[in-house]
Amino acid sequence: MKSFITIIKIVSPVWLAVLLWGCISGTTGPADEEAATYSLCKYWWRADYVDIDGAQVEWTFVFNADGTGRERISRRLMGASDTKDYTFTWFWDSSSHTMICIEYDGGGISFWSDVFIAGDVLACRMGGDDWVFYGG
């Protein structure tokens, strides 16, 4: 029974991601900006992954209701670690509240499209890649 529960814990996030991505394209977001902003700003958002060089990466975003935010990228590789912080301003870039424009203070712009928030899970598309962030 323990192995079945372990399998469910591993497979559940994968199925959730597949279901979210399958349902995102062409859907509309929350009815109003206030509800969308509340859902986005309710949590800090985190994705963990292994980079191409084998580094363990923790990628977090904090969105504030006043249109400001912070991105943090922490990398660990062979006992060494490095953390970079970036500040930005953000706004909804669609009336359906499914696209976010992020303008970094040092220059540069990022677009998140197909934004879909369900509880403490945020799925989106950035730079042609699908991402899932978990709220903390």
Phi and psi in degrees as a GROMACS rama.xvg file:
@    title "Ramachandran Plot"
@    xaxis  label "Phi"
@    yaxis  label "Psi"
@TYPE xy
-61.4083  -40.4822  LYS-2
-66.905  -34.1293  SER-3
-64.0534  -43.689  PHE-4
-64.3267  -39.8282  ILE-5
-62.4485  -43.0146  THR-6
-62.6897  -43.7776  ILE-7
-60.9061  -41.449  ILE-8
-63.3866  -33.7496  LYS-9
-80.1204  -42.4205  ILE-10
-77.9978  -32.6026  VAL-11
-55.3819  -48.8164  SER-12
-61.8309  -34.571  PRO-13
-65.1891  -47.2802  VAL-14
-64.1555  -38.131  TRP-15
-61.1157  -43.9823  LEU-16
-62.5306  -44.0676  ALA-17
-62.4705  -44.184  VAL-18
-64.9327  -43.3856  LEU-19
-62.2839  -48.8626  LEU-20
-63.8903  -35.1795  TRP-21
-69.7611  -25.1471  GLY-22
-100.912  -9.01335  CYS-23
-76.3344  -51.9197  ILE-24
-55.7151  124.16  SER-25
82.7144  0.545668  GLY-26
-87.3218  162.538  THR-27
-102.516  155.732  THR-28
-90.2647  -158.333  GLY-29
-59.4642  156.671  PRO-30
-67.5193  -29.027  ALA-31
-139.418  161.889  ASP-32
-65.1949  -34.8857  GLU-33
-61.5379  -45.6739  GLU-34
-66.315  -40.9402  ALA-35
-64.0834  -44.6268  ALA-36
-66.0559  -39.351  THR-37
-59.6984  -46.5349  TYR-38
-62.6725  -40.1804  SER-39
-70.6506  -39.2246  LEU-40
-90.5107  -5.31272  CYS-41
-65.5489  -32.2944  LYS-42
-126.505  164.005  TYR-43
-92.3833  145.197  TRP-44
-109.815  133.749  TRP-45
-133.997  137.159  ARG-46
-129.059  134.148  ALA-47
-113.475  136.497  ASP-48
-156.705  168.808  TYR-49
-103.67  123.048  VAL-50
-74.1698  170.834  ASP-51
-60.2704  -27.9134  ILE-52
-89.8663  5.09181  ASP-53
92.3165  -0.00539031  GLY-54
-71.5083  141.777  ALA-55
-81.9869  123.868  GLN-56
-117.54  133.239  VAL-57
-115  117.553  GLU-58
-117.684  117.781  TRP-59
-125.458  148.963  THR-60
-130.362  138.925  PHE-61
-122.714  122.705  VAL-62
-109.032  128.045  PHE-63
-102.316  148.917  ASN-64
-63.6865  -19.0314  ALA-65
-83.7405  6.20755  ASP-66
88.6473  10.8873  GLY-67
-107.128  168.274  THR-68
-171.179  178.011  GLY-69
-142.906  138.195  ARG-70
-113.967  137.449  GLU-71
-131.41  129.78  ARG-72
-119.787  115.41  ILE-73
-112.996  127.456  SER-74
-120.45  137.745  ARG-75
-127.145  126.957  ARG-76
-146.729  120.587  LEU-77
49.3092  48.9846  MET-78
84.7603  -12.8675  GLY-79
-98.4907  147.629  ALA-80
-135.278  154.501  SER-81
-147.951  132.83  ASP-82
-127.217  133.93  THR-83
-125.522  135.632  LYS-84
-114.007  140.91  ASP-85
-133.068  136.176  TYR-86
-105.101  152.553  THR-87
-153.359  168.641  PHE-88
-113.877  152.244  THR-89
-140.83  158.424  TRP-90
-157.087  156.702  PHE-91
-70.9385  131.86  TRP-92
-110.526  22.3425  ASP-93
-155.671  149.73  SER-94
-70.6233  -17.3062  SER-95
-89.8617  -0.1257  SER-96
58.2886  42.9232  HIS-97
-119.813  6.71102  THR-98
-136.789  134.153  MET-99
-119.585  134.82  ILE-100
-104.504  127.311  CYS-101
-114.87  123.296  ILE-102
-112.749  113.74  GLU-103
-77.2498  144.962  TYR-104
-60.8452  -35.2396  ASP-105
-85.0123  6.10147  GLY-106
105.534  156.795  GLY-107
102.541  147.825  GLY-108
-133.033  142.647  ILE-109
-130.494  140.974  SER-110
-116.477  132.007  PHE-111
-106.853  119.035  TRP-112
-110.174  168.346  SER-113
51.2661  39.6344  ASP-114
-67.7093  127.997  VAL-115
-139.477  120.754  PHE-116
-116.237  125.385  ILE-117
-129.728  102.18  ALA-118
63.6317  -120.795  GLY-119
-102.566  29.0824  ASP-120
-124.662  127.947  VAL-121
-120.068  122.128  LEU-122
-113.403  142.808  ALA-123
-159.79  175.983  CYS-124
-120.98  126.704  ARG-125
-131.171  127.467  MET-126
53.7524  32.8632  GLY-127
85.7234  -1.24815  GLY-128
-111.789  144.955  ASP-129
-87.7427  136.051  ASP-130
-129.783  148.211  TRP-131
-127.201  125.217  VAL-132
-113.485  147.648  PHE-133
-114.52  136.375  TYR-134
-78.2639  144.854  GLY-135
